[in-house]
Amino acid sequence: VVQHLKIIVDDLYQIMGFELLHASQAVDLKKLQTSNLRLGKSTSVLHEKFRKVVPFLQKDRELTPDIKSAYEFISKYRYS
């Protein structure tokens, strides 16, 4: 049961990494259209820390390293 739970949690980190990758890109694209866009305090901190690890996608590139970095970020991130 514990091994199965570890697999499930790991899969959830992968999904959350994808979601954070997409959400961060959407926020940055929206900021290009709306210069006064403001995020909540915790969301802003999370976005800033994530962008230090996974940069904005300005032009097409291989996303495998970004996906791996997003997974590692979300699996190690601690809310402060």
Secondary structure by P-SEA (a helix, b strand, c coil): caaaaaaaaaaaaaaaaaaaaaaaaaaaaaaaacccccccaaaaaaaaaaaaccccccccccaaaaaaaaaaaaaccccc
